[in-house]
Amino acid sequence: MRPDDLREEDDGAARPDHDVPDLEGLVAERDRVRAEVERLRREKREAEIELSILKGALDLVGKERGADPDNPANREKTILVKAVSAGHGIPAERLLARVGLARSTYYHQSDAMKRPDRDEGLLALVRDVFENSLRRYGYRRVWLELRNAGIVVSAKRVMRLMTRHGLVPLLKRARRYSSYKGELTKAPDNLVNRVFHAEEPNRLWVTDLTEFSIPAGKVYLSPVIDCYDGMPVAWTIGTSPNAELANR
């Protein structure tokens, strides 16, 4: 080792040149870490803004029946932009592209919100008719009720009001058909007690009805099974699941 490869330290000892920290490398690594942290912060902020937009859309229109949080109206989008802008302290114009709202539309809706709502009085009447129908009337029936009361308004306007405010009629589910009407006569004694096994042939027979769907309609099979070996003793086929079918 050459003498100029050694440096004197504070304590008087000498060490090789390669043990000296690479200050330029450390600075570069520091700058890289700072840049990565800043990138992660930006991504986190963007994700928070996106989450606020989704939550805001659900809060605005998702709570009302018939509203679509994935496709809100321009008015709801404007309200959403204003709320997120105020909550995150960012300009509203930065959010317009995120919610699919044109700049001119945003300012038009903002100005319209400052004006008195001309539909406020009509909305109260529409809501009264709708609620008095136990939320069953659609916009046509509501419009007819208003017209019969002497209120002149177009059906389309009633439809837009009801759609905007989530006044969607409750749909009754069709009751599934069931032919079972309960026991028509007293049930016979339970002689088998769910022990479907016999030690000898022709000691215990059981029967039931099975429904089949064929192109011509429904048919019913009534077999008689010997519990000794599980083989059918006899069977009948008919178009009605009644006692006569089993008795034959």
Secondary structure, DSSP 8 states (H G I E B T S, - for coil): --GGGEEE-TTS-EEEGGGS--HHHHHHHHHHHHHHHHHHHHHHHHHHHHHHHHHHHIIIIITSTT--TTS--HHHHHHHHHHHHHHHT--GGGTHHHHT--HHHHHHHHHHHHS--TTHHHHHHHHHHHHHTTS---HHHHHHHHHHTT----HHHHHHHHHHTT-----------------SS-----SSTT----SSTTS-EEE--EEEEETTEEEEEEEEEETTT--EEEEEEESS-SHHHHH-
